[in-house]
Amino acid sequence: MMESVRAQRLQPSVGTLRSLRPGVTGAPAAASAPPPLPAPPSAAVAAPLPAVPPSTGLGLGLGLGLPPPPPPLGLQGPAAPPPPGAGPPAVLREAVEAVVRSFAKHTQGYGRVNVVEALQEFWQMKQSRGADLKNGALVVYEMVPSNSPPYVCYVTLPGGSCFGSFQFCPTKAEARRSAAKIALMNSVFNEHPSRRITDEFIEKSVSEALASFNGNREEADNPNTGIGAFRFMLESNKGKSMLEFQELMTVFQLLHWNGSLKAMRERQCSRQEVLAHYSHRALDDDIRNQMAMDWVNREQNSPGALSRELASTERELDEARLAGKELRFHKEKKDILMLAAGQLGSMHSSNC
């Protein structure tokens, strides 16, 4: 009985809140994305990388109070993204090309490299060397439906990380290659020793978090504080890469965006309970469906809420894609909102 109640309290849906604690509405968190992510130690590259803006706040402050995770790679584009069709910053384009050429030289010799094949071979090589890829080594591409350029393509890596074409692509084949390039670059850099969560990295990250938020050392040792929970997350993922850590944190970013973390706090779930539960739960269709139903309810209570959030999410996704950033958080948001729109459409059809 107790386990059943506990499972209910930890559900991602904010709607179940009403039956557990009458009078609490489970309003969504602010629609804006979490603040910029802090950069981890950078690897040496053949081309200079754009500067990363400093973090401006707690990425999950309204929920768990966790500082945001580091990005897969410090390729945070300029503060203002280029206008549509203007292409990516030159430094990003040059850095991507340099890594692709280097990868080709060390794996296939000199000559033109097929980046789509190279990316697939990279992950197959990782699997053959013992990488724990629960869903296999298949790299999945998704074209955005369009009858005219620019064409856009997304690529999802075996662990769940997502990247997109970051250039103006006049053909679908070029969009696929562009997505493969940025994904290959991040995949290669993710193997660098500086991309691993080590004791040194944990101490540095916690110290920076304490300095940024005027915390004290006792907070870092107390798992019931935000910084203590941040340390707990890092310690739990010691030895993993930044890309793997980002994949895990995407779940918490979505829970924060949907208002689920706030709802769990209202249900009196402890921070440790939430961390322990969702640290071992993959992002699945059940979570997506529950979040979609929350947006169906919001749309019914406040007409236009869904279309506004979807428009905002699409802008964020395009800006992040053109800047060469990891996209899963933005992409999952859009997919959840589109799922909600489809459910609303079905409901309207059945009522006609």
C-alpha positions in Angstrom: 0.0 0.0 0.0 2.8 2.4 1.0 4.7 1.6 -2.2 1.6 2.3 -4.3 1.1 5.7 -2.7 4.8 6.5 -3.1 4.6 5.6 -6.8 1.6 7.9 -7.2 3.4 10.8 -5.5 6.4 10.4 -7.9 4.3 10.4 -11.1 5.4 13.1 -13.6 1.8 14.3 -14.2 0.8 17.4 -12.3 -2.8 16.4 -12.7 -2.7 13.6 -10.1 -1.9 16.3 -7.5 -5.6 17.3 -7.2 -6.6 13.9 -5.9 -3.7 13.7 -3.4 -3.8 17.3 -2.1 -7.1 19.1 -2.8 -6.8 22.8 -3.6 -3.4 22.6 -5.2 -3.6 23.4 -8.9 -0.2 22.2 -10.1 0.5 25.3 -12.3 3.3 24.8 -14.8 6.7 26.2 -14.2 7.8 29.2 -16.1 7.8 28.5 -19.8 11.3 29.7 -20.4 14.1 27.3 -20.8 16.7 26.8 -18.0 19.5 29.4 -17.9 22.7 28.9 -20.0 24.7 25.9 -18.9 28.2 26.2 -17.4 31.1 24.9 -19.5 33.2 22.0 -18.4 36.9 21.8 -18.9 37.6 22.2 -22.6 39.5 19.9 -24.8 42.3 21.1 -27.1 40.8 21.6 -30.6 42.2 22.4 -34.0 40.0 25.5 -34.2 39.1 28.1 -31.5 35.6 27.7 -29.9 33.2 30.5 -29.1 33.2 31.7 -25.5 30.5 30.3 -23.2 28.4 32.8 -21.4 28.5 32.3 -17.6 25.6 30.6 -15.9 23.0 33.0 -14.6 21.0 30.8 -12.2 19.9 27.5 -11.0 18.7 25.4 -13.9 16.2 23.5 -11.7 15.8 26.1 -9.0 12.0 25.9 -8.9 12.1 22.1 -8.4 15.1 20.4 -7.0 17.3 23.4 -6.8 20.1 21.8 -8.8 22.7 23.8 -10.7 22.3 23.0 -14.4 24.4 20.2 -16.0 27.4 20.9 -18.2 26.7 20.8 -21.9 28.1 18.0 -24.1 30.5 20.4 -25.7 31.3 24.1 -25.1 29.9 25.1 -28.5 27.5 27.7 -27.2 27.0 30.1 -30.2 26.8 33.9 -30.0 24.3 35.4 -27.6 22.1 36.4 -30.6 21.6 33.6 -33.0 22.1 34.3 -36.7 19.0 35.2 -38.7 17.4 32.4 -40.7 19.4 31.5 -43.7 22.6 33.3 -42.5 24.3 30.0 -41.6 26.2 29.1 -38.4 29.1 31.2 -37.0 32.2 30.7 -39.0 34.2 29.5 -36.0 31.7 26.7 -35.4 31.7 25.6 -39.0 35.5 25.6 -39.0 35.7 23.6 -35.8 33.3 21.0 -37.1 35.2 20.6 -40.3 38.5 20.3 -38.5 37.2 17.4 -36.3 35.7 15.6 -39.3 39.0 15.8 -41.2 40.9 14.6 -38.2 38.6 11.7 -37.6 38.9 10.8 -41.3 42.7 10.9 -41.2 42.9 8.5 -38.2 40.2 6.1 -39.3 40.0 6.1 -43.1 43.2 7.7 -44.3 43.2 10.9 -46.4 40.3 11.8 -48.7 36.7 12.8 -48.5 34.8 11.3 -45.6 31.2 10.1 -45.6 30.2 11.6 -42.3 26.9 9.7 -42.1 28.8 6.4 -42.4 31.6 7.6 -40.1 29.1 8.5 -37.3 27.5 5.1 -37.5 30.9 3.3 -37.6 32.0 5.4 -34.5 29.1 4.1 -32.4 29.5 0.5 -33.7 33.1 0.7 -32.7 32.1 1.9 -29.2 29.7 -1.0 -28.8 32.3 -3.5 -30.0 34.7 -2.1 -27.3 32.2 -2.8 -24.5 30.2 0.5 -24.3 26.9 -0.1 -22.5 24.4 0.8 -25.3 21.0 -0.5 -24.0 19.2 0.2 -27.3 22.1 -0.9 -29.6 24.4 1.3 -31.7 21.9 2.5 -34.3 22.0 6.3 -35.1 18.5 7.6 -36.0 17.8 10.4 -38.5 14.6 12.4 -38.7 13.8 14.9 -41.5 11.5 17.8 -40.8 8.8 17.6 -43.5 9.3 20.3 -46.1 8.8 20.7 -49.9 11.5 23.4 -50.3 14.8 24.5 -48.7 16.2 25.0 -46.3 15.9 21.4 -45.2 16.3 20.4 -41.5 17.4 17.1 -40.2 17.8 15.8 -36.6 20.0 12.9 -35.5 19.6 11.0 -32.3 22.6 9.1 -30.9 22.3 5.7 -29.2 22.3 7.2 -25.7 19.5 9.7 -26.6 21.5 12.9 -27.3 20.1 14.8 -30.2 21.8 17.2 -32.7 20.5 19.0 -35.8 21.7 20.4 -39.1 23.3 23.7 -38.3 23.8 25.1 -41.8 21.6 26.3 -44.6 20.9 23.1 -46.4 19.6 23.3 -50.0 19.0 19.5 -50.2 17.8 16.8 -47.8 21.1 14.9 -48.3 23.0 18.0 -47.2 20.8 18.4 -44.1 21.5 14.8 -43.1 25.3 15.4 -43.6 25.2 18.6 -41.6 23.4 16.9 -38.6 25.9 14.0 -38.8 28.9 16.4 -38.7 27.9 18.1 -35.5 26.9 14.8 -33.9 30.3 13.2 -34.9 32.1 16.2 -33.5 30.4 15.9 -30.1 30.8 12.1 -30.1 34.5 12.4 -30.7 35.1 15.1 -28.1 33.0 13.2 -25.6 35.8 10.6 -25.5 38.4 13.1 -24.3 39.5 12.5 -20.7 38.4 16.1 -19.7 34.8 15.1 -20.6 34.7 12.5 -17.8 33.2 13.2 -14.3 36.1 12.7 -12.0 36.7 13.6 -8.3 38.6 16.7 -9.5 35.7 17.8 -11.7 33.2 17.2 -8.9 35.1 19.3 -6.4 35.6 22.1 -8.9 31.9 22.1 -10.0 30.7 22.1 -6.4 33.1 24.9 -5.4 31.9 27.0 -8.3 28.3 26.3 -7.4 29.0 27.4 -3.8 30.7 30.6 -4.9 27.9 31.4 -7.4 25.1 31.0 -4.9 26.9 32.2 -1.7 26.7 28.7 -0.2 28.9 27.2 2.5 30.7 23.9 2.7 28.1 22.4 5.0 25.5 22.8 2.3 27.6 20.7 -0.1 27.7 17.8 2.4 24.0 17.9 3.1 21.9 16.0 0.4 18.8 17.9 1.5 20.1 21.1 0.0 20.2 22.1 -3.6 24.0 22.1 -3.9 24.1 18.8 -1.8 21.7 17.2 -4.3 23.9 18.5 -7.1 26.9 16.8 -5.5 24.9 13.6 -5.0 24.0 13.6 -8.8 27.7 14.1 -9.8 28.9 11.4 -7.3 26.3 9.0 -8.6 27.6 9.5 -12.2 31.3 9.4 -11.5 33.2 7.9 -14.5 30.4 8.8 -17.0 30.9 11.3 -19.8 29.3 14.7 -20.0 27.1 13.5 -22.8 25.8 10.7 -20.6 25.3 13.1 -17.7 23.4 15.5 -20.0 21.1 12.6 -21.2 20.2 11.9 -17.5 19.6 15.6 -16.7 17.3 16.0 -19.7 14.7 14.0 -17.6 15.0 16.5 -14.8 14.9 19.5 -17.1 11.6 18.2 -18.6 10.1 17.6 -15.1 11.0 21.1 -14.2 9.6 22.6 -17.4 6.3 20.7 -17.0 5.8 21.7 -13.4 6.2 18.1 -12.3 9.0 18.8 -9.8 6.9 21.6 -8.1 3.9 19.2 -8.0 6.1 16.5 -6.4 7.3 18.9 -3.8 3.6 19.8 -3.0 3.0 16.1 -2.5 5.8 16.2 0.1 8.2 14.1 -2.0 11.7 14.6 -0.7 14.5 15.8 -3.0 16.3 12.5 -2.4 13.2 10.5 -3.3 12.9 12.3 -6.6 16.6 12.0 -7.5 16.7 8.3 -6.6 13.6 7.5 -8.6 14.3 9.5 -11.8 18.0 8.8 -11.9 17.2 5.3 -12.9 14.2 5.9 -15.0 14.6 6.4 -18.7 12.5 9.0 -20.6 9.7 6.8 -22.0 6.3 7.1 -23.7 4.5 6.9 -20.3 6.3 10.1 -19.1 5.7 11.8 -22.4 2.0 10.9 -22.4 1.4 12.1 -18.8 3.1 15.4 -19.6 1.1 15.8 -22.8 -2.1 15.3 -20.8 -1.0 18.1 -18.5 -0.8 20.4 -21.5 -4.2 19.2 -22.7 -5.6 20.3 -19.3 -3.8 23.6 -19.4 -5.2 24.3 -22.9 -8.7 23.5 -21.7 -8.3 25.8 -18.7 -6.6 28.6 -20.6 -7.2 28.5 -24.4 -4.1 29.4 -26.4 -1.6 28.2 -23.8 -0.6 25.2 -25.9 0.0 27.2 -29.1 2.0 29.9 -27.3 4.2 27.3 -25.6 4.7 25.5 -28.9 5.7 28.7 -30.7 8.2 29.5 -28.0 9.6 26.0 -28.0 10.0 26.0 -31.8 12.0 29.3 -31.7 14.2 27.9 -28.9 14.8 24.7 -30.9 15.8 26.6 -34.1 18.1 28.9 -32.2 19.8 26.0 -30.4 20.1 24.0 -33.6 21.8 26.8 -35.6 24.2 27.3 -32.7 25.2 23.7 -32.8 23.9 22.8 -29.3 22.6 19.5 -28.0 18.9 19.5 -28.6 17.1 16.7 -26.8 15.5 18.9 -24.1 14.0 21.3 -26.8 13.1 18.4 -29.1 11.3 16.4 -26.4 9.4 19.6 -25.4 8.2 20.0 -29.0 7.3 16.3 -29.3 5.3 16.4 -26.0 3.4 19.6 -27.1 2.7 18.1 -30.5 1.4 14.9 -28.8 -0.9 17.1 -26.7 -2.1 18.9 -29.8 -2.9 15.5 -31.4 -4.8 14.4 -28.3 -6.8 17.6 -28.3 -7.6 17.1 -32.0 -8.8 13.6 -31.3 -11.0 14.8 -28.4 -12.6 17.5 -30.6 -13.2 15.0 -33.4 -15.0 12.5 -31.0 -17.2 15.3 -29.7 -18.4 16.4 -33.2 
